[in-house]
Amino acid sequence: MSDTNSMEAEATQLRIAGEWDLIEKELQRDNFWYFLTNEPAVEHNRIRFLFRLLAEADGLDLEAQPDAYAIFYHFHGRMRDDSKADREWLRIKEEFMRLEEWFEDRVLYHLIGYLVHQRVPIAELRRLSQGVTKRSLDQALRRTIFEVVIGRNMPAQLTVDATLPLLRDCLEKLEYETSPAARREILSVLLLFNIATLVQSPRSNIAKPSHPTITRRASRVVPVRGR
């Protein structure tokens, strides 16, 4: 390798190292982390979440991979030279920017955050976003929420006559004293009503909470304060 190529490779490595640190720092924000996943917050190496997300998108079946280094081997095989390493790192950065954009968007923050709280994997929501406009993603998320909560496909025409019987049937089945699972379902429905109010109100300007809107491990709603 020539001196010029060696210097360029070193410069690339330093740039990636700096960007890696910046991304890791952002993922260390717990409210951002719990927006993305229900997993307990780890103290170090949260960037692994992005590598895992892309590895699964590439078709790597981590459930069938007993090897703890499966993600490492996957990307090692895709980074055989500096040009490929730079390309793969660009994928990681673009994935991070996509997730950060969702987190910073007032409406997507609530829609996606609710679905993640309902145990819909972020990888599934990522698939919904592929090759579509922001408006189409918004509509796809609303359809998914309807299906998760109501258990039925959302009507093509959202009229009162079409949706009211479905909503009534869903709500009438809720019984608080039945079981802890039933109580969690009621809390999820109440949370959805709160989110719908926030999303529909053009004057709503809710700040990101210093802690997750949902303390997932405790399964309880934490009040969200305005600015």
Sine and cosine of phi, psi and omega as CSV:
sin_phi,cos_phi,sin_psi,cos_psi,sin_omega,cos_omega
0.00,0.00,0.73,-0.68,-0.01,-1.00
-0.95,0.32,0.28,-0.96,0.02,-1.00
-0.87,0.50,-0.62,0.78,-0.01,-1.00
-0.90,0.45,-0.73,0.68,0.01,-1.00
-0.90,0.44,-0.62,0.79,0.01,-1.00
-0.90,0.44,-0.66,0.75,0.02,-1.00
-0.92,0.40,-0.63,0.77,0.01,-1.00
-0.91,0.41,-0.66,0.75,0.01,-1.00
-0.90,0.44,-0.65,0.76,0.01,-1.00
-0.91,0.40,-0.64,0.76,0.02,-1.00
-0.90,0.45,-0.64,0.77,0.03,-1.00
-0.89,0.45,-0.68,0.73,0.01,-1.00
-0.89,0.46,-0.66,0.75,0.01,-1.00
-0.92,0.39,-0.64,0.77,0.02,-1.00
-0.89,0.45,-0.73,0.68,-0.01,-1.00
-0.89,0.46,-0.64,0.77,0.02,-1.00
-0.88,0.48,-0.67,0.75,0.02,-1.00
-0.91,0.41,-0.69,0.73,0.00,-1.00
-0.93,0.37,-0.59,0.81,0.07,-1.00
-0.85,0.53,-0.74,0.68,-0.01,-1.00
-0.88,0.48,-0.64,0.77,-0.01,-1.00
-0.91,0.41,-0.67,0.74,0.01,-1.00
-0.91,0.41,-0.69,0.72,0.03,-1.00
-0.86,0.50,-0.64,0.77,0.01,-1.00
-0.88,0.47,-0.67,0.75,0.02,-1.00
-0.92,0.40,-0.64,0.77,0.00,-1.00
-0.94,0.33,-0.27,0.96,0.06,-1.00
-0.97,0.26,-0.19,0.98,0.09,-1.00
-0.96,0.28,0.89,-0.46,-0.12,-0.99
-0.89,0.45,-0.57,0.82,0.01,-1.00
-0.92,0.38,-0.53,0.85,0.10,-1.00
-0.94,0.33,-0.70,0.72,-0.03,-1.00
-0.87,0.49,-0.73,0.69,-0.04,-1.00
-0.97,0.24,-0.25,0.97,0.19,-0.98
-0.93,0.37,-0.53,0.85,-0.09,-1.00
-1.00,0.01,-0.48,0.88,-0.17,-0.99
-0.40,-0.91,0.39,-0.92,0.11,-0.99
-1.00,-0.03,-0.05,1.00,-0.02,-1.00
-0.91,0.41,0.56,-0.83,0.09,-1.00
-0.84,0.54,0.60,-0.80,-0.01,-1.00
-0.94,0.35,0.81,-0.59,0.06,-1.00
-1.00,-0.01,0.43,-0.90,-0.08,-1.00
-0.97,0.23,-0.56,0.83,-0.07,-1.00
-0.75,-0.66,0.31,-0.95,0.17,-0.99
0.85,0.53,0.69,0.72,0.06,-1.00
-0.94,0.33,-0.30,0.95,0.00,-1.00
-0.90,0.43,-0.32,0.95,0.06,-1.00
-0.85,0.53,-0.48,0.88,0.04,-1.00
-0.83,0.55,-0.67,0.74,0.00,-1.00
-0.93,0.38,-0.68,0.74,0.02,-1.00
-0.89,0.46,-0.65,0.76,0.01,-1.00
-0.91,0.41,-0.66,0.75,0.00,-1.00
-0.86,0.50,-0.70,0.71,-0.01,-1.00
-0.96,0.28,-0.58,0.82,0.04,-1.00
-0.88,0.47,-0.66,0.75,0.05,-1.00
-0.91,0.40,-0.61,0.80,0.05,-1.00
-0.91,0.42,-0.48,0.88,0.05,-1.00
-0.98,0.22,-0.12,0.99,0.03,-1.00
0.97,-0.25,0.07,1.00,0.02,-1.00
-0.96,0.29,0.85,-0.53,0.00,-1.00
-1.00,-0.02,0.99,-0.10,-0.06,-1.00
-0.96,0.30,-0.39,0.92,0.05,-1.00
-0.92,0.39,-0.51,0.86,-0.02,-1.00
-0.99,-0.10,0.10,0.99,-0.03,-1.00
-0.95,-0.32,0.98,-0.19,0.02,-1.00
-0.95,0.30,-0.26,0.96,-0.06,-1.00
-0.96,0.27,0.83,-0.56,0.00,-1.00
-0.92,0.40,-0.29,0.96,-0.03,-1.00
-0.98,-0.22,0.32,0.95,-0.06,-1.00
-0.86,0.50,-0.65,0.76,0.00,-1.00
-0.91,0.40,-0.67,0.74,0.03,-1.00
-0.86,0.50,-0.74,0.67,-0.01,-1.00
-0.89,0.45,-0.60,0.80,0.00,-1.00
-0.87,0.49,-0.76,0.65,-0.04,-1.00
-0.98,0.21,-0.48,0.88,0.07,-1.00
-0.87,0.50,-0.62,0.78,0.02,-1.00
-0.94,0.33,-0.36,0.93,-0.01,-1.00
-1.00,-0.10,-0.05,1.00,-0.06,-1.00
-0.84,-0.55,0.81,0.59,-0.11,-0.99
-0.98,0.21,-0.29,0.96,0.10,-0.99
-0.58,-0.81,0.12,-0.99,-0.12,-0.99
-0.89,0.46,-0.61,0.80,-0.04,-1.00
-0.91,0.41,-0.64,0.77,0.03,-1.00
-0.94,0.33,-0.59,0.81,0.02,-1.00
-0.89,0.46,-0.67,0.75,0.02,-1.00
-0.90,0.43,-0.63,0.78,0.00,-1.00
-0.92,0.39,-0.67,0.74,0.02,-1.00
-0.92,0.40,-0.61,0.79,0.03,-1.00
-0.92,0.40,-0.57,0.82,0.06,-1.00
-0.88,0.47,-0.62,0.79,0.06,-1.00
-0.87,0.49,-0.69,0.73,0.01,-1.00
-0.88,0.47,-0.72,0.70,0.00,-1.00
-0.89,0.46,-0.68,0.73,-0.01,-1.00
-0.90,0.43,-0.60,0.80,0.04,-1.00
-0.91,0.42,-0.68,0.73,0.03,-1.00
-0.88,0.48,-0.70,0.71,-0.02,-1.00
-0.90,0.44,-0.58,0.82,0.06,-1.00
-0.89,0.47,-0.74,0.67,-0.02,-1.00
-0.91,0.41,-0.63,0.78,0.02,-1.00
-0.92,0.40,-0.62,0.79,0.04,-1.00
-0.89,0.46,-0.66,0.75,0.04,-1.00
-0.89,0.46,-0.67,0.74,-0.03,-1.00
-0.90,0.43,-0.58,0.81,-0.06,-1.00
-0.99,0.11,-0.28,0.96,0.01,-1.00
-0.99,0.15,0.80,-0.60,-0.12,-0.99
-0.85,0.52,-0.69,0.73,-0.05,-1.00
-0.98,0.20,-0.75,0.66,-0.02,-1.00
-0.88,0.47,-0.56,0.83,0.04,-1.00
-0.82,0.57,-0.70,0.71,-0.04,-1.00
-0.97,0.23,-0.68,0.73,-0.04,-1.00
-0.91,0.41,-0.75,0.66,-0.03,-1.00
-0.94,0.34,-0.67,0.74,0.03,-1.00
-0.85,0.52,-0.63,0.77,0.02,-1.00
-0.91,0.42,-0.70,0.71,-0.02,-1.00
-0.91,0.42,-0.63,0.78,0.05,-1.00
-0.89,0.45,-0.66,0.75,0.06,-1.00
-0.87,0.49,-0.52,0.85,0.03,-1.00
-0.99,0.10,0.23,0.97,0.08,-1.00
0.95,0.30,0.37,0.93,0.16,-0.99
-0.99,0.13,0.87,-0.50,-0.07,-1.00
-0.88,0.47,0.60,-0.80,0.03,-1.00
-0.88,0.47,-0.45,0.89,0.03,-1.00
-0.89,0.45,-0.60,0.80,0.04,-1.00
-0.93,0.37,-0.64,0.77,0.03,-1.00
-0.93,0.36,-0.56,0.83,0.08,-1.00
-0.87,0.49,-0.67,0.74,0.01,-1.00
-0.89,0.45,-0.60,0.80,0.03,-1.00
-0.89,0.46,-0.45,0.89,-0.09,-1.00
-1.00,0.05,-0.14,0.99,-0.10,-1.00
-0.93,0.37,0.86,-0.52,0.13,-0.99
0.93,0.38,0.40,0.92,0.00,-1.00
-0.82,-0.57,0.32,-0.95,0.06,-1.00
-0.97,0.22,0.22,-0.98,0.03,-1.00
-0.88,0.47,-0.63,0.78,0.02,-1.00
-0.90,0.44,-0.67,0.75,0.02,-1.00
-0.91,0.41,-0.61,0.79,0.05,-1.00
-0.89,0.45,-0.69,0.72,0.04,-1.00
-0.83,0.56,-0.72,0.69,-0.02,-1.00
-0.92,0.40,-0.63,0.77,0.01,-1.00
-0.91,0.42,-0.61,0.79,0.03,-1.00
-0.92,0.40,-0.67,0.75,0.02,-1.00
-0.90,0.44,-0.64,0.77,0.06,-1.00
-0.89,0.45,-0.67,0.75,0.00,-1.00
-0.90,0.43,-0.67,0.74,0.04,-1.00
-0.87,0.49,-0.70,0.72,0.01,-1.00
-0.86,0.52,-0.71,0.70,-0.03,-1.00
-0.92,0.40,-0.62,0.78,-0.01,-1.00
-0.92,0.39,-0.68,0.73,-0.09,-1.00
-0.99,0.14,-0.72,0.69,-0.09,-1.00
-1.00,0.07,-0.48,0.88,-0.04,-1.00
0.99,0.16,0.26,0.97,0.01,-1.00
-0.68,-0.73,0.37,-0.93,0.09,-1.00
-0.92,0.38,0.58,-0.81,0.00,-1.00
-0.94,0.33,0.72,-0.70,0.01,-1.00
-0.86,0.51,0.54,-0.84,0.01,-1.00
-0.89,0.46,-0.60,0.80,0.05,-1.00
-0.94,-0.34,0.92,-0.40,-0.05,-1.00
-0.99,0.13,0.93,0.36,0.07,-1.00
-1.00,-0.10,0.31,-0.95,0.04,-1.00
-0.86,0.51,-0.67,0.74,-0.03,-1.00
-0.90,0.44,-0.54,0.84,-0.05,-1.00
-0.99,0.15,-0.58,0.82,-0.12,-0.99
-0.99,-0.12,-0.49,0.87,-0.09,-1.00
-0.86,0.51,-0.71,0.70,0.03,-1.00
-0.87,0.49,-0.61,0.79,0.01,-1.00
-0.92,0.39,-0.68,0.73,0.02,-1.00
-0.91,0.41,-0.68,0.73,-0.01,-1.00
-0.88,0.47,-0.68,0.73,-0.01,-1.00
-0.90,0.44,-0.64,0.77,0.02,-1.00
-0.91,0.42,-0.73,0.69,-0.06,-1.00
-0.94,0.34,-0.57,0.82,-0.02,-1.00
-0.93,0.37,-0.34,0.94,0.00,-1.00
-0.99,0.13,-0.20,0.98,-0.06,-1.00
-0.98,0.18,0.79,-0.61,0.03,-1.00
-0.72,-0.69,0.90,-0.44,-0.13,-0.99
-0.90,0.43,-0.57,0.82,-0.11,-0.99
-1.00,0.06,-0.02,1.00,-0.11,-0.99
-0.92,0.40,-0.83,0.56,-0.09,-1.00
-0.26,-0.97,0.27,-0.96,0.09,-1.00
-0.85,0.53,-0.60,0.80,0.02,-1.00
-0.89,0.45,-0.65,0.76,0.02,-1.00
-0.91,0.41,-0.63,0.78,0.02,-1.00
-0.91,0.41,-0.62,0.79,0.05,-1.00
-0.90,0.44,-0.58,0.81,0.02,-1.00
-0.91,0.41,-0.64,0.77,0.04,-1.00
-0.90,0.43,-0.69,0.72,0.03,-1.00
-0.88,0.48,-0.60,0.80,0.03,-1.00
-0.92,0.40,-0.63,0.78,0.04,-1.00
-0.92,0.39,-0.68,0.73,0.04,-1.00
-0.88,0.47,-0.66,0.76,0.05,-1.00
-0.88,0.48,-0.66,0.76,0.01,-1.00
-0.89,0.46,-0.64,0.77,0.05,-1.00
-0.89,0.46,-0.65,0.76,0.05,-1.00
-0.88,0.47,-0.70,0.71,-0.02,-1.00
-0.90,0.43,-0.67,0.74,0.01,-1.00
-0.87,0.50,-0.63,0.78,0.04,-1.00
-0.90,0.45,-0.69,0.72,-0.01,-1.00
-0.91,0.42,-0.70,0.72,-0.06,-1.00
-0.92,0.39,-0.61,0.80,-0.06,-1.00
-0.99,0.17,-0.25,0.97,-0.05,-1.00
-1.00,0.00,0.92,-0.39,0.01,-1.00
-0.91,0.41,-0.31,0.95,-0.01,-1.00
-1.00,0.00,-0.12,0.99,-0.01,-1.00
-0.93,0.37,0.76,-0.65,0.02,-1.00
-0.62,-0.79,0.93,0.37,-0.12,-0.99
-0.99,0.15,0.78,-0.63,0.05,-1.00
-0.96,0.28,0.48,-0.88,0.13,-0.99
-0.91,0.41,0.78,-0.62,0.00,-1.00
-0.93,0.38,0.44,-0.90,0.02,-1.00
-0.95,0.33,-0.33,0.94,0.13,-0.99
-0.83,-0.56,0.32,-0.95,-0.05,-1.00
-0.82,0.57,0.57,-0.82,0.08,-1.00
-0.83,0.56,-0.60,0.80,0.07,-1.00
-0.90,-0.43,0.85,-0.52,0.14,-0.99
-0.99,0.14,1.00,-0.06,-0.25,-0.97
-0.90,0.44,-0.65,0.76,-0.05,-1.00
-0.93,0.36,-0.46,0.89,0.03,-1.00
-1.00,0.00,-0.24,0.97,0.00,-1.00
0.81,0.58,0.74,0.68,0.05,-1.00
-0.68,-0.73,0.42,-0.91,-0.01,-1.00
-0.99,0.11,0.74,-0.68,0.07,-1.00
-0.96,-0.30,0.79,-0.62,-0.03,-1.00
-0.84,0.54,0.62,-0.78,0.04,-1.00
-0.97,-0.25,0.85,-0.53,-0.05,-1.00
-1.00,-0.03,0.56,-0.83,0.09,-1.00
-0.97,0.23,0.09,-1.00,-0.01,-1.00
-0.93,0.37,0.00,0.00,0.00,0.00
